[in-house]
Amino acid sequence: MFAQQGTKVGYIDSQTILTQLPEAIKAQGDVQAAIDKIKTQIDSIGQVYQTTLAEYQKQANLMTEAKKKDAQQKIMNMEKDYNDLRAKLDANGEVALMNRKLMSPIIDKIKAAVEETAKQAGVQLVLEKSEQLQMIWYAEASMDLTFKVIDKLKTGK
């Protein structure tokens, strides 16, 4: 259908663009650092939780009711802290929000560069072709605008 109307089509590999763009690399590094920090905290709380729970199970029969209640509360607080940290890694958690906040202006910049590159190349339709998003099953290499977009992003021209 497009060919009959003389539509010129191009494609980009957004993953390649993101791996070449310094601000995207920094944003992804910042997000990964946040993930690593949270995972370290999760591991730490998990280890303390396991130790505390094992100690409680060993000594529960020897504890007074007040001490049992305190120990149980401490264990429940650790479980809550653990679950709160895990929630930060969820799709709607703190890390996902951070990623969207950091990447949104970068994606907008890429979109603008794609639009400008496509107009300069006389392309009316730009599709995605990356390992993660196979929106194209085949395309001639001459239709690839990826590196033109990267040049535009890096040079501003």
Summary of the structure (lengths in Angstrom):
residues: 157
radius of gyration: 25.5
end to end distance: 32.8
largest distance: 85.0
contacts: 401
relative contact order: 0.20
helix: 75%
strand: 7%
